[in-house]
Amino acid sequence: MNLSTMEGVLSKEAIEKNVKETDELLLPVMKAGKEKWPEMSDYFFVMRANIRAVNDTLAAFHGIELKCDDATYPLNI
């Protein structure tokens, strides 16, 4: 399910699962993709920034603690 459409549809537990999986699995892979495929780094930057914004908003709204490894976020996207 799309992160931006799960609010009001999924249970809090399902939202928490999706938010944590996005933070721990998807976002790090996208960050690594910027380095592995430098010709696509702009694409990865934009996609990661947008996904991160929605994910962080859901986490804040539901009180979900994330493992964010980006000490300078949002500058280190």
N, C-alpha and C positions, 0 to 999 in steps of 0.2 A: 504494500500500500504506500502511496505517496505520503511523505512526511507532512505536507501541507494540508492533506485532506483527512488525516486520521483523527484529529480533534473532534470530539462529539460523536464519533462513530465507534472507535475502539475503547476498550476498558483502559483504566489507568495502568494496569499491569502490562497490557499489550503495548501501550504507548511507551512505557518505561523500557521494555525489552527492545523496541525498535530504536529508541533514542540512544540507548547504550550501545547497541550493535553498530549504529552509524558512527558513533564517537570512537569506538574501539576497533572497528574493522574497516569501514568504508573510507573515512577521512584519512587515516594513515596510508592506505593504498593510493589514494589520489595524490597525497603529498609526495609519495615515492615516485609516482608516475611523472610528476613534473621534472624530476631528475633523470629518470630513465628515458623519457621522450621529450627532450628540450624543445623540439619543434612544436610540441603541443602544450607547452607550459602555460600559455595564456588561457587556453581552454580549461586546463585543470584548475588554474587560479580562479576563474570566474565560477565554474561549477562548484568547486570546494567552498568558496566564499558564500554562495547562495545556500548550499545545503547546510553549511555550518550555522548560518544565521537562523534558519528555521529550526534546526536541531537545538541550538542554544536557547531559543525562545521557548520551545516546548519543555526543555529541561528546567528552565527557570519557573515557568508556570506551574509545573507539577512537582517542583522541589526535588528534582533528580540531580544527583551529584555526578559530574562527568570527570573523566581522567585526563582532561585536556593537557597535552604535552607541549602546547605552544605558549611559552612564557610571555611572548610579546603580542599575543592575539589582541586585536585583529591585524596587526602589522605583519605578522609572520604566517600568513596564509599560504 
